[in-house]
Amino acid sequence: MKIIKQLFLIFLICIAGELVSKILPFPFPSSVAALLIMLALFIAGVLRPESVRETAEFLLANLAFLFIPSGVAIIDKYSAVKGNIPALLFICVMSTIITFAAAAYTVTAVIKLMERGNKA
């Protein structure tokens, strides 16, 4: 029953993210809106991370299964994509490199800020 409650909370926040993205006058990803809502709930103390931790860890551990439908859809639409494979591969490689670089610089900056805070 605990897992169902946690899953219900996560889905409820996802639905709230969908509603927020529909209401906004500009395009905004509903998944990002849901994450921001969850962060706000955590910061406000309305929701504790422990109240969704078990289900969230399960979903993260099995994240690969959630990509199966998109992989099947790409294979299903292969004829429409086959002329653009080099461009798609280039985009995938470049976005991976940019993501890694952004993550590395962010971690480095956070570590420096934390070290500066410990010295004070």
DSSP file (Angstrom, degrees, kcal/mol; ACC not computed):
  #  RESIDUE AA STRUCTURE BP1 BP2  ACC     N-H-->O    O-->H-N    N-H-->O    O-->H-N    TCO  KAPPA ALPHA  PHI   PSI    X-CA   Y-CA   Z-CA
    1    1 A M     >        0   0    0      0, 0.0     4,-2.1     0, 0.0     5,-0.2   0.000 360.0 360.0 360.0 -32.9    0.0    0.0    0.0
    2    2 A K  H  >  +     0   0    0      1,-0.2     4,-2.3     2,-0.2     5,-0.2   0.904 360.0  50.2 -62.0 -42.1    3.0    2.3    0.7
    3    3 A I  H  > S+     0   0    0      1,-0.2     4,-2.9     2,-0.2    -1,-0.2   0.899 109.0  51.4 -64.2 -40.9    4.2    2.0   -2.8
    4    4 A I  H  > S+     0   0    0      2,-0.2     4,-2.5     1,-0.2    -1,-0.2   0.902 110.0  49.6 -64.2 -40.7    0.8    2.8   -4.3
    5    5 A K  H  X S+     0   0    0     -4,-2.1     4,-2.3     2,-0.2    -2,-0.2   0.925 113.0  46.5 -62.9 -45.0    0.6    5.9   -2.1
    6    6 A Q  H  X S+     0   0    0     -4,-2.3     4,-2.4     2,-0.2    -2,-0.2   0.916 113.1  48.6 -64.4 -43.3    4.0    7.1   -3.2
    7    7 A L  H  X S+     0   0    0     -4,-2.9     4,-2.8     1,-0.2     5,-0.2   0.893 109.8  53.0 -63.3 -39.8    3.2    6.4   -6.9
    8    8 A F  H  X S+     0   0    0     -4,-2.5     4,-2.5    -5,-0.2    -2,-0.2   0.918 109.2  49.1 -61.2 -44.2    0.0    8.3   -6.5
    9    9 A L  H  X S+     0   0    0     -4,-2.3     4,-2.1     2,-0.2    -2,-0.2   0.920 112.4  47.6 -61.5 -44.6    1.9   11.3   -5.1
   10   10 A I  H  X S+     0   0    0     -4,-2.4     4,-2.0     1,-0.2    -2,-0.2   0.929 114.1  46.2 -63.8 -45.2    4.4   11.2   -7.9
   11   11 A F  H  X S+     0   0    0     -4,-2.8     4,-2.5     2,-0.2    -1,-0.2   0.869 109.9  54.6 -65.9 -36.1    1.7   10.9  -10.6
   12   12 A L  H  X S+     0   0    0     -4,-2.5     4,-2.1     2,-0.2    -1,-0.2   0.904 109.4  47.2 -62.8 -41.5   -0.4   13.7   -8.9
   13   13 A I  H  X S+     0   0    0     -4,-2.1     4,-2.1     2,-0.2    -1,-0.2   0.870 110.4  53.1 -67.9 -36.4    2.7   16.0   -9.1
   14   14 A C  H  X S+     0   0    0     -4,-2.0     4,-2.0     2,-0.2    -2,-0.2   0.903 108.9  49.1 -63.5 -41.2    3.2   15.0  -12.8
   15   15 A I  H  X S+     0   0    0     -4,-2.5     4,-2.4     2,-0.2    -2,-0.2   0.898 109.2  52.4 -65.1 -39.8   -0.5   15.9  -13.5
   16   16 A A  H  X S+     0   0    0     -4,-2.1     4,-2.5     1,-0.2    -1,-0.2   0.890 108.1  51.9 -61.9 -38.8    0.1   19.2  -11.8
   17   17 A G  H  X S+     0   0    0     -4,-2.1     4,-2.3     2,-0.2    -2,-0.2   0.890 108.0  51.4 -63.6 -39.5    3.1   19.8  -14.0
   18   18 A E  H  X S+     0   0    0     -4,-2.0     4,-1.8     2,-0.2    -2,-0.2   0.928 110.8  48.3 -60.9 -45.5    1.0   19.0  -17.1
   19   19 A L  H  X S+     0   0    0     -4,-2.4     4,-2.1     1,-0.2    -2,-0.2   0.915 111.0  50.1 -63.0 -43.2   -1.6   21.6  -15.9
   20   20 A V  H  X S+     0   0    0     -4,-2.5     4,-2.1     1,-0.2    -1,-0.2   0.918 110.2  49.9 -61.6 -43.2    1.0   24.2  -15.3
   21   21 A S  H  < S+     0   0    0     -4,-2.3     7,-0.3     1,-0.2    -1,-0.2   0.819 111.6  49.2 -67.8 -29.0    2.6   23.7  -18.7
   22   22 A K  H  < S+     0   0    0     -4,-1.8    -1,-0.2    -5,-0.2    -2,-0.2   0.848 111.9  48.8 -74.6 -34.3   -0.9   24.0  -20.4
   23   23 A I  H  < S+     0   0    0     -4,-2.1    -2,-0.2    -5,-0.2    -1,-0.2   0.855  90.1  94.4 -74.6 -36.2   -1.7   27.2  -18.4
   24   24 A L  S  < S-     0   0    0     -4,-2.1     4,-0.1    -5,-0.2     0, 0.0  -0.259  76.3-134.1 -60.9 142.7    1.6   29.0  -19.2
   25   25 A P  S    S+     0   0    0      0, 0.0    -1,-0.1     0, 0.0    -4,-0.1   0.462  88.1  52.2 -78.8   0.9    1.5   31.3  -22.3
   26   26 A F  S    S-     0   0    0     -5,-0.1     2,-0.2     2,-0.0    -2,-0.1  -0.929 102.3 -85.1-132.2 156.4    4.8   29.9  -23.6
   27   27 A P        +     0   0    0      0, 0.0    -5,-0.1     0, 0.0    -6,-0.0  -0.425  53.2 165.8 -65.0 130.5    6.0   26.3  -24.2
   28   28 A F        -     0   0    0     -7,-0.3     2,-0.1    -2,-0.2    -4,-0.1  -0.975  41.1-107.7-146.9 130.5    7.4   24.7  -21.1
   29   29 A P     >  -     0   0    0      0, 0.0     4,-2.1     0, 0.0     3,-0.2  -0.366  19.6-145.7 -63.5 129.6    8.1   21.0  -20.5
   30   30 A S  H  > S+     0   0    0      1,-0.2     4,-2.5     2,-0.2     5,-0.2   0.823  98.1  58.4 -65.7 -30.7    5.6   19.5  -18.1
   31   31 A S  H  > S+     0   0    0      2,-0.2     4,-2.1     1,-0.2    -1,-0.2   0.895 107.3  46.5 -66.8 -38.2    8.2   17.2  -16.7
   32   32 A V  H  > S+     0   0    0      2,-0.2     4,-2.4    -3,-0.2    -2,-0.2   0.899 111.4  52.0 -68.8 -40.0   10.4   20.2  -15.7
   33   33 A A  H  X S+     0   0    0     -4,-2.1     4,-2.3     1,-0.2    -2,-0.2   0.911 109.5  50.0 -60.7 -41.9    7.3   21.9  -14.2
   34   34 A A  H  X S+     0   0    0     -4,-2.5     4,-2.6     2,-0.2    -2,-0.2   0.901 109.9  50.1 -64.3 -40.9    6.6   18.8  -12.2
   35   35 A L  H  X S+     0   0    0     -4,-2.1     4,-2.5     2,-0.2    -1,-0.2   0.897 111.1  49.1 -64.2 -39.2   10.1   18.7  -10.9
   36   36 A L  H  X S+     0   0    0     -4,-2.4     4,-2.5     2,-0.2    -2,-0.2   0.884 110.7  50.5 -67.1 -37.7    9.9   22.3   -9.9
   37   37 A I  H  X S+     0   0    0     -4,-2.3     4,-2.4     2,-0.2    -2,-0.2   0.932 111.5  48.0 -63.2 -45.2    6.6   21.7   -8.1
   38   38 A M  H  X S+     0   0    0     -4,-2.6     4,-2.4     2,-0.2    -2,-0.2   0.910 111.3  50.4 -63.0 -41.7    8.2   18.8   -6.2
   39   39 A L  H  X S+     0   0    0     -4,-2.5     4,-2.8     2,-0.2    -1,-0.2   0.920 110.3  50.1 -60.7 -44.0   11.2   20.9   -5.3
   40   40 A A  H  X S+     0   0    0     -4,-2.5     4,-2.6     1,-0.2     6,-0.3   0.897 110.3  50.2 -62.2 -40.2    8.9   23.6   -4.0
   41   41 A L  H  X>S+     0   0    0     -4,-2.4     6,-1.7     2,-0.2     5,-1.3   0.888 111.8  48.3 -65.4 -38.6    6.9   21.1   -2.0
   42   42 A F  H ><5S+     0   0    0     -4,-2.4     3,-0.7     2,-0.2    -2,-0.2   0.940 113.6  46.3 -64.9 -46.9   10.2   19.7   -0.5
   43   43 A I  H 3<5S+     0   0    0     -4,-2.8    -2,-0.2     1,-0.2    -1,-0.2   0.894 112.0  50.9 -64.0 -40.2   11.5   23.2    0.4
   44   44 A A  H 3<5S-     0   0    0     -4,-2.6    -1,-0.2    -5,-0.2    -2,-0.2   0.647 110.5-123.2 -72.9 -13.4    8.1   24.3    1.9
   45   45 A G  T <<5S+     0   0    0     -4,-0.7    -3,-0.2    -3,-0.7    -4,-0.1   0.550  80.8 118.4  82.6   6.8    8.1   21.2    4.0
   46   46 A V  S   <S+     0   0    0     -5,-1.3     2,-0.4    -6,-0.3    -4,-0.2   0.855  81.0  30.1 -70.7 -34.9    4.7   20.0    2.6
   47   47 A L  S    S-     0   0    0     -6,-1.7    -2,-0.3    -9,-0.1    -1,-0.2  -0.983  75.5-148.1-128.0 135.1    6.3   16.9    1.2
   48   48 A R    >   -     0   0    0     -2,-0.4     3,-1.9     1,-0.1     4,-0.4  -0.817  22.2-126.3-101.1 143.6    9.3   15.0    2.6
   49   49 A P  G >> S+     0   0    0      0, 0.0     3,-1.5     0, 0.0     4,-1.0   0.831 109.9  63.3 -55.5 -31.5   11.7   13.2    0.3
   50   50 A E  G 34 S+     0   0    0      1,-0.3     4,-0.5     2,-0.2    -3,-0.0   0.756  90.1  68.0 -65.0 -22.8   11.2   10.0    2.4
   51   51 A S  G <4 S+     0   0    0     -3,-1.9    -1,-0.3     1,-0.2   -42,-0.1   0.637 118.5  19.2 -75.6 -11.8    7.5   10.0    1.4
   52   52 A V  T <> S+     0   0    0     -3,-1.5     4,-2.5    -4,-0.4     5,-0.2   0.328  95.6 104.2-131.3   3.2    8.4    9.2   -2.2
   53   53 A R  H  X S+     0   0    0     -4,-1.0     4,-2.8     1,-0.2     5,-0.2   0.901  78.2  50.0 -58.4 -48.5   11.9    7.8   -1.9
   54   54 A E  H  > S+     0   0    0     -4,-0.5     4,-1.8     1,-0.2    -1,-0.2   0.920 116.7  40.0 -61.2 -46.6   11.2    4.1   -2.3
   55   55 A T  H  > S+     0   0    0      2,-0.2     4,-2.7     1,-0.2    -1,-0.2   0.888 114.7  53.2 -70.5 -38.8    9.1    4.4   -5.4
   56   56 A A  H  X S+     0   0    0     -4,-2.5     4,-2.5     1,-0.2    -2,-0.2   0.909 109.5  48.6 -62.5 -41.9   11.4    7.1   -6.9
   57   57 A E  H  X S+     0   0    0     -4,-2.8     4,-2.4    -5,-0.2    -1,-0.2   0.893 111.3  50.6 -65.0 -39.1   14.4    4.8   -6.4
   58   58 A F  H  X S+     0   0    0     -4,-1.8     4,-1.5    -5,-0.2    -2,-0.2   0.932 111.5  47.6 -62.9 -45.5   12.5    1.9   -8.0
   59   59 A L  H  < S+     0   0    0     -4,-2.7    -2,-0.2     1,-0.2    -1,-0.2   0.900 113.3  48.0 -63.6 -40.6   11.6    4.1  -11.0
   60   60 A L  H >< S+     0   0    0     -4,-2.5     3,-1.2     1,-0.2    -1,-0.2   0.888 109.4  53.0 -66.6 -38.1   15.2    5.4  -11.4
   61   61 A A  H 3< S+     0   0    0     -4,-2.4     3,-0.2     1,-0.3    -1,-0.2   0.799 117.7  37.8 -66.6 -27.6   16.6    1.8  -11.1
   62   62 A N  T >X S+     0   0    0     -4,-1.5     3,-1.0     1,-0.2     4,-0.6   0.001  78.1 122.6-112.3  27.6   14.3    0.7  -14.0
   63   63 A L  H X>  +     0   0    0     -3,-1.2     3,-1.2     1,-0.3     4,-0.5   0.815  63.5  67.2 -60.8 -33.1   14.5    3.9  -16.1
   64   64 A A  H >4 S+     0   0    0      1,-0.3     3,-1.3    -3,-0.2     4,-0.3   0.852  93.7  59.2 -59.0 -34.7   15.7    2.0  -19.1
   65   65 A F  H X4 S+     0   0    0     -3,-1.0     3,-1.0     1,-0.3    -1,-0.3   0.793  96.2  62.4 -65.7 -26.4   12.3    0.2  -19.4
   66   66 A L  H << S+     0   0    0     -3,-1.2     4,-0.3    -4,-0.6    -1,-0.3   0.665  98.6  56.7 -73.7 -14.6   10.6    3.6  -19.8
   67   67 A F  T <X S+     0   0    0     -3,-1.3     4,-2.2    -4,-0.5    -1,-0.2   0.516  81.9  88.1 -92.0  -5.9   12.6    4.3  -23.0
   68   68 A I  H <> S+     0   0    0     -3,-1.0     4,-2.6    -4,-0.3     5,-0.2   0.926  84.9  52.1 -60.0 -47.3   11.4    1.1  -24.7
   69   69 A P  H  > S+     0   0    0      0, 0.0     4,-2.2     0, 0.0    -1,-0.2   0.906 111.2  47.0 -58.9 -40.5    8.2    2.8  -26.2
   70   70 A S  H  > S+     0   0    0     -4,-0.3     4,-2.1     2,-0.2    -2,-0.2   0.887 111.6  51.4 -68.9 -35.8   10.2    5.7  -27.7
   71   71 A G  H  X S+     0   0    0     -4,-2.2     4,-2.1     2,-0.2    -1,-0.2   0.912 110.9  47.8 -64.1 -41.7   12.8    3.2  -29.1
   72   72 A V  H  X S+     0   0    0     -4,-2.6     4,-2.5     1,-0.2    -2,-0.2   0.891 110.1  53.1 -64.7 -39.6   10.0    1.2  -30.7
   73   73 A A  H  X S+     0   0    0     -4,-2.2     4,-1.7    -5,-0.2    -2,-0.2   0.885 108.5  49.9 -63.9 -38.5    8.4    4.4  -32.1
   74   74 A I  H  < S+     0   0    0     -4,-2.1    -1,-0.2     2,-0.2    -2,-0.2   0.922 112.0  47.2 -65.8 -43.1   11.8    5.4  -33.7
   75   75 A I  H >< S+     0   0    0     -4,-2.1     3,-1.3     1,-0.2     4,-0.2   0.894 110.6  53.2 -63.6 -38.6   12.1    1.9  -35.3
   76   76 A D  H 3< S+     0   0    0     -4,-2.5     3,-0.3     1,-0.3    -1,-0.2   0.840 114.9  40.5 -64.3 -33.5    8.5    2.2  -36.5
   77   77 A K  T >X S+     0   0    0     -4,-1.7     3,-1.1     1,-0.2     4,-1.0   0.070  78.8 121.5-101.5  22.2    9.3    5.5  -38.2
   78   78 A Y  H X>  +     0   0    0     -3,-1.3     4,-2.4     1,-0.3     3,-0.7   0.860  67.4  60.3 -56.0 -39.8   12.7    4.5  -39.5
   79   79 A S  H 34 S+     0   0    0     -3,-0.3     4,-0.3     1,-0.3    -1,-0.3   0.837 106.8  46.8 -61.1 -31.8   11.7    5.2  -43.1
   80   80 A A  H <4 S+     0   0    0     -3,-1.1    -1,-0.3     1,-0.2    -2,-0.2   0.719 120.2  38.9 -79.2 -21.4   11.1    8.8  -42.2
   81   81 A V  H X< S+     0   0    0     -4,-1.0     3,-2.5    -3,-0.7    -2,-0.2   0.666  87.5  91.5-101.5 -20.4   14.3    9.1  -40.3
   82   82 A K  G >< S+     0   0    0     -4,-2.4     3,-0.8     1,-0.3    -1,-0.1   0.734  84.1  54.9 -58.8 -27.0   16.8    7.1  -42.4
   83   83 A G  G 3  S+     0   0    0     -4,-0.3    -1,-0.3     1,-0.2     4,-0.2   0.653 110.0  48.0 -77.0 -14.0   18.0   10.1  -44.5
   84   84 A N  G <> S+     0   0    0     -3,-2.5     4,-2.6     1,-0.1    -1,-0.2   0.186  73.4 113.2-111.1  15.9   18.9   12.0  -41.4
   85   85 A I  H <> S+     0   0    0     -3,-0.8     4,-2.8     1,-0.2     5,-0.2   0.907  77.3  49.9 -60.5 -45.8   20.9    9.4  -39.5
   86   86 A P  H  > S+     0   0    0      0, 0.0     4,-2.4     0, 0.0    -1,-0.2   0.923 113.6  46.7 -59.7 -41.0   24.3   11.2  -39.7
   87   87 A A  H  > S+     0   0    0      2,-0.2     4,-2.5     1,-0.2    -2,-0.2   0.913 112.9  49.4 -65.4 -41.8   22.7   14.5  -38.5
   88   88 A L  H  X S+     0   0    0     -4,-2.6     4,-2.5     2,-0.2    -1,-0.2   0.902 111.4  48.8 -64.5 -41.4   20.9   12.7  -35.7
   89   89 A L  H  X S+     0   0    0     -4,-2.8     4,-2.6     2,-0.2     5,-0.2   0.910 110.9  50.8 -63.7 -41.7   24.1   10.9  -34.6
   90   90 A F  H  X S+     0   0    0     -4,-2.4     4,-2.8    -5,-0.2     5,-0.2   0.929 111.1  48.3 -60.0 -45.8   26.0   14.2  -34.7
   91   91 A I  H  X S+     0   0    0     -4,-2.5     4,-2.6     1,-0.2     5,-0.2   0.907 112.0  49.7 -62.0 -42.2   23.3   15.9  -32.6
   92   92 A C  H  X S+     0   0    0     -4,-2.5     4,-1.9     2,-0.2    -2,-0.2   0.929 113.7  44.8 -63.4 -45.4   23.4   13.0  -30.1
   93   93 A V  H  X S+     0   0    0     -4,-2.6     4,-2.3     2,-0.2    -2,-0.2   0.936 116.0  46.1 -65.0 -47.0   27.2   13.1  -29.7
   94   94 A M  H  X S+     0   0    0     -4,-2.8     4,-2.6     1,-0.2     5,-0.2   0.905 112.6  49.3 -65.6 -41.1   27.3   16.9  -29.4
   95   95 A S  H  X S+     0   0    0     -4,-2.6     4,-2.3    -5,-0.2    -1,-0.2   0.862 110.7  51.7 -67.6 -33.1   24.5   17.1  -26.9
   96   96 A T  H  X S+     0   0    0     -4,-1.9     4,-2.6    -5,-0.2    -2,-0.2   0.932 111.5  46.5 -65.5 -45.5   26.2   14.3  -24.8
   97   97 A I  H  X S+     0   0    0     -4,-2.3     4,-2.6     2,-0.2    -2,-0.2   0.921 113.9  48.0 -62.4 -44.7   29.5   16.2  -24.8
   98   98 A I  H  X S+     0   0    0     -4,-2.6     4,-2.7     2,-0.2    -1,-0.2   0.902 112.1  49.8 -63.8 -41.0   27.7   19.5  -23.9
   99   99 A T  H  X S+     0   0    0     -4,-2.3     4,-2.5     2,-0.2    -2,-0.2   0.928 111.8  47.7 -63.7 -45.5   25.8   17.8  -21.1
  100  100 A F  H  X S+     0   0    0     -4,-2.6     4,-2.6     2,-0.2    -2,-0.2   0.924 113.6  48.1 -60.3 -44.5   28.9   16.2  -19.7
  101  101 A A  H  X S+     0   0    0     -4,-2.6     4,-2.7     2,-0.2     5,-0.2   0.922 112.1  48.5 -63.9 -44.4   30.8   19.5  -19.8
  102  102 A A  H  X S+     0   0    0     -4,-2.7     4,-2.2     1,-0.2    -1,-0.2   0.911 113.2  47.9 -62.6 -41.7   27.9   21.4  -18.2
  103  103 A A  H  X S+     0   0    0     -4,-2.5     4,-2.6    -5,-0.2     5,-0.2   0.917 112.3  49.4 -64.8 -42.7   27.7   18.8  -15.5
  104  104 A A  H  X S+     0   0    0     -4,-2.6     4,-2.4     1,-0.2    -2,-0.2   0.926 113.1  45.7 -63.7 -45.4   31.4   18.9  -14.9
  105  105 A Y  H  X S+     0   0    0     -4,-2.7     4,-2.4     2,-0.2    -1,-0.2   0.879 112.9  51.2 -66.5 -36.8   31.6   22.7  -14.7
  106  106 A T  H  X S+     0   0    0     -4,-2.2     4,-2.5    -5,-0.2    -2,-0.2   0.934 111.4  46.4 -65.4 -45.7   28.6   22.8  -12.4
  107  107 A V  H  X S+     0   0    0     -4,-2.6     4,-2.5     1,-0.2    -2,-0.2   0.914 112.8  50.5 -62.9 -42.5   30.0   20.2  -10.0
  108  108 A T  H  X S+     0   0    0     -4,-2.4     4,-2.2    -5,-0.2    -1,-0.2   0.920 111.7  47.7 -61.1 -43.9   33.4   22.0  -10.0
  109  109 A A  H  X S+     0   0    0     -4,-2.4     4,-2.3     1,-0.2    -2,-0.2   0.899 112.1  49.1 -65.3 -40.5   31.6   25.3   -9.2
  110  110 A V  H  X S+     0   0    0     -4,-2.5     4,-2.5     2,-0.2    -2,-0.2   0.906 110.3  50.8 -66.0 -41.3   29.6   23.8   -6.4
  111  111 A I  H  X S+     0   0    0     -4,-2.5     4,-2.5     2,-0.2    -2,-0.2   0.920 110.9  48.8 -62.1 -43.2   32.6   22.2   -4.9
  112  112 A K  H  X S+     0   0    0     -4,-2.2     4,-2.3     2,-0.2    -2,-0.2   0.909 111.9  49.1 -63.1 -41.6   34.5   25.5   -5.0
  113  113 A L  H  X S+     0   0    0     -4,-2.3     4,-2.1     2,-0.2    -2,-0.2   0.897 111.8  48.8 -63.5 -40.1   31.5   27.3   -3.4
  114  114 A M  H  X S+     0   0    0     -4,-2.5     4,-1.8     2,-0.2    -2,-0.2   0.903 111.7  48.7 -67.2 -41.0   31.3   24.6   -0.7
  115  115 A E  H  X S+     0   0    0     -4,-2.5     4,-1.5     2,-0.2    -2,-0.2   0.894 111.1  50.6 -65.0 -39.5   35.0   24.9    0.1
  116  116 A R  H  X S+     0   0    0     -4,-2.3     4,-1.1     1,-0.2    -1,-0.2   0.887 110.2  50.7 -64.8 -38.8   34.8   28.7    0.2
  117  117 A G  H  < S+     0   0    0     -4,-2.1    -1,-0.2     1,-0.2    -2,-0.2   0.836 107.9  52.2 -67.7 -33.4   31.8   28.3    2.7
  118  118 A N  H  < S+     0   0    0     -4,-1.8    -1,-0.2     1,-0.2    -2,-0.2   0.799 106.3  54.1 -73.0 -29.0   33.8   25.9    4.9
  119  119 A K  H  <        0   0    0     -4,-1.5    -1,-0.2     1,-0.2    -2,-0.2   0.788 360.0 360.0 -74.8 -27.2   36.8   28.3    5.1
  120  120 A A     <        0   0    0     -4,-1.1    -1,-0.2    -5,-0.1    -2,-0.2   0.485 360.0 360.0 -75.9 360.0   34.6   31.2    6.3
